[in-house]
Amino acid sequence: MCGIVGYIGKEKALPRVLSGLKFLEYRGYDSAGVAYVKNGNVEIVKEVGKIVNLENKINYSEETFMGIGHTRWATHGVPSIINSHPHRVGKFTVVHNGIIENYLKIKEMLINEGVNFISETDTEVIPALLNYNYNKEKDILKTIEVTLKELEGSYAIGIICDDDLDNLYAARCGSPLIIAKDKTGNFIASDVPAILSYTNKYILLEEGEIAKISSSNVEVYNNKLDKVEKEEMIFEGSQDSAMLNGYEHYMLKEIHEEGKVFSETVNYYVDGNSFKNTMPEFKDYKNIHIVACGSAYYVGCIGKSLIEEFANIPVTVEVASEYRYKKNFYDKDTLVIIISQSGETADSLAALRKAKEDGIDTLAIVNVVGSSISREADYTMYVKAGPEIAVATTKAFLAQATLLSLLAVKLSNKLELLNEFVGVEKYIKEILDKDYKKYANVIYTHNDTFFIGRLVDYALCLEGSLKLKETSYINSVAFQAGELKHGTISLVTDGTPVIGICTDESIESKTISNIKEVKARNAFVIYITNNDIEADFYDLKIVLPKLHKLIMPIVTVIPLQLIAYEVAKLRCCDIDKPRNLAKSVTVE
Ligand code: F6R
């Protein structure tokens, strides 16, 4: 959600800023812009739509050695050139990721002081306030420090001030920002892929920190303007892991990495029949709250099922945007688990902070190393999915399901169950190697689909339905199989695609009865099962290997992801960057 890239150094800035922005496209955006220094002046170019539209307006050979760029995902005001970043007021030019919650109050104050605003954005108050404070403070760092204290909300910002074109300034509160150095100069960026073509070493700005960056030097200050030493981090993934590598889309590439992701996640925590010390030792919790958003919430539903069944601990799963505002019944015997691929989701972060403030133990299950959620939780367990570029999560979901399954074993103290995780990669490969086009051919012309299943299969229905909706724009609803007939079955007509999932023998006959109910209304049924029976209640079937209950939900998601992918492809959708979506949702 919004991407920032900046460069200052000996090389031309625009090619570096633009190439970095392209690596941040996965975050989701609807307009883009750059500001750069030419002959001592700051020039701004902005355009609506894809980065290529902006590129068409830019002269790459421009002799400019400092620039900041931005991809905007609209929150305050429509996608338009005026609302796009960079925003400039007086001597300050700014790109911003996040939301300034008190912008109306600041805007009103500045309008009374004679400042003129041209956009509908919250961001424009940042350069306006910087400019206003600079007139009093006269010192750029002091001005930034004073200004940040007046801003409420979340931000990562890149700043150019006309009075110091030898330095780029940056600050962070609530939204991620890294600083990286290569042999030609320095970068700022919202995320690591933006700088990987040049370097894999970076430092992470912490909450409240301000950076002053020249082509050869980086100084970082805390919110009292004391200098702070920063630890250099190294990104371990290869450039390949952030590239397509021959696949048509990142979504497909990432699904095909799932065998490896499963094994790497297991191997990171397990050694033979015991856990490594990467698996934390937990006290005996009496209950667990799992808190997350979107797919991470659905994987939490899988976690609930497995932890309750194998560890006998009651689990409630909550949507983070609700949890942060509701009354929560927890105490010292509760563990709050926050699941987040990005580790930056604003609502999940707020839920974590709320639980911590209330003195509750927190565990983060996160993919992105060094992200806010990973750093703030009491315990952090990384899933080993590697960088996920496609907006729709796939391999991170599978890695989270794997880790929750391992956690269920850990909390159950039944270490012999770890045997079930051996040899699974080969089954994942078999599932990946099947052709899912024939299922997609049935679905892609319809406007409505249903996913039905019971218990853990219902959690998979929720995820399968979301994957289909977000990538192919087909309306889809997931139902507990027994619940459909209480109203919604009225939407099932001739040919309506219904995906019925049953991977649990103990409820098989019940789920099949519900599938028969839709079949009797002429639905087109695709049956996903691990029990290969011939019957007439389905039109097409996908047979999965019969694996242990701890493993079944992990592998069952794969056909659902691939069906969504194939349907989106048939409908010519923008698979890796679905409309209106952002990879990292840093606003509430
Ligand atoms: C769906 C999807 C989203 C995310 C959700 C939470 O494919 O990716 O629903 O799961 O926005 O994001 P994280 O996991 O980064 O907190």
Boltz pocket constraint, residues with backbone or C-beta under 6 A from the ligand:
constraints:
  - pocket:
      binder: B
      contacts: [[A, 293], [A, 294], [A, 295], [A, 296], [A, 297], [A, 339], [A, 340], [A, 341], [A, 342], [A, 343], [A, 344], [A, 345], [A, 348], [A, 391], [A, 392], [A, 393], [A, 466], [A, 467], [A, 470], [A, 582], [A, 583], [A, 584], [A, 585]]
      max_distance: 6.0
